[in-house]
Amino acid sequence: MMYKPNQDRYQNLSYRRCGNSGLVLPPISLGLWHNFGHVDLRSNFENILYTAFDLGITHFDLANNYGPPAGSAETNFGAILRDGFGNYRDEMIISTKAGFTMWDGPYGDWGSKKYLVASLNQSLKRMGLEYVDIFYHHRPDPNTPLLETMTTLDLIVRQGKALYVGLSNYPPELAQQAFDILKQLGTPCIIHQPKYSMFVRTPEEGLLDVLEQNKVGCIAFSPLAQGLLTDKYLHGIPAHSRASRHPSLSPEQISAEKVNIISRLNDFAAKRGQKLAEMAVAWLLRDDRITSVLIGASKVSHVQDAYNALNNIAFSKEELTEIEAILKG
C-alpha cells in the first residue's frame, strides 16, 4: 500500500530558523548513520522514516559512508523515495556529507575538490536526486587548503547540486575561518553539526559563541551519547545494543561510575515527568542557539521519545544546577 502521511503533521511543531537563512528546521531531525544499511531490515527503517514524517520531522540527514556497508543508507533511502516517499520530496530537507574514508586510493577521503565533487555525484546517484538541500564537509582536512575545500562547497551550490552548505566537526577557530571564506564567496555557511550532549560539552568551549556571532545554525548529533543517556544500560549491556556490537561505544565506557550518573539522571528525569532520553533532548533544545537535535533510531519508539521531549524543554535554574552536580559525579 502506498504511504500516505498524516494530514495534521505540521500542526504541533514549532520550526526553528537555521541561522541567518530562509531555511527552518524541525527541532528534531532524523539521522541515518546506523540502522538504515543493507544489514538492517527495510520494513523497520521504512516505518521509522514514515513515523518521523508523520510527526512533522522533515529533515533527514545522511552521509556518503552511512550504512553499513558504506553508501547503503543512501541507496536504501533512495529506494524508499522512488517507491512513493519521494512524492513529498519538496516537503523534505535532505542532507548528505563527505569527508571520511569512502573508497580506496588517494581521492576517496578528506576535503579535496576531486573527492567532494565525486562523492556528491555518487550520493545523488544512490538517492536518485538532482540535488540535496544541505551538503556538509564532514570533518576538517589538515592537508588540503581550507580555501580549496570552501571554494568546492561554493562550486557545488552554483552547480545546483546543493541548495545550502554546512560544516561538521570543525573547531571554533577553523570554523570562523571557513565562515569568512564562504561569506566572501557568496555562499554563506548556514549550519554546523557538532557532537553535543550532556556527556560531551565541547561545543560550549567557544563553538556555540562563534556560531551565534556569525548567525550560523547548530544541529547537535549524538544527543543521547550513543544510548548512554537512556535507561538502556542501567542494568547491564543488553544483547544487540550499540555497546555489544559497535566499536564506537565499547563496554569499557560503561563504568560503574558512569552507570551511577546515568541512574541519578534517570531519577531526576522521572521527577520532571520525562524519560531520560526525553530530558537529554530537551536539555539541548532549551538553548536557542540549537536549531535542531539530530537523533538516531533503531525503533519507532525512539522517534516518539524524542518527539515527546518537546512537551517540556523548560528548565529552572535550580534544575540546571542539580543536573550539573549529577554530571560532576
ABEGO torsion letter per residue (X at the ends): XBBBBBAAAAAABBBBBBEBBABBBBABBBBAABGABAABBAAAAAAAAAAAAAAGBABBBBBAABOOBBGAAAAAAAAAAAAGAAAAAAABBBBBBBGBBABBEAAABEABAAAAAAAAAAAAAAAGBABBABBBBABBBAABBAAAAAAAAAAAAAAGABABBBBBGBBAAAAAAAAAAAAAAGBBBABBBBBBBAABAAAAAGAAAAAAAAGBBBBBBGAAGGGAABAAAAAEBBBGBAAAABAABBAAABBAAAAAAAAAAAAAAAAAGBBAAAAAAAAAAABAABABBBBBBABAAAAAAAAAAAABABBBAAAAAAAAAAAAX
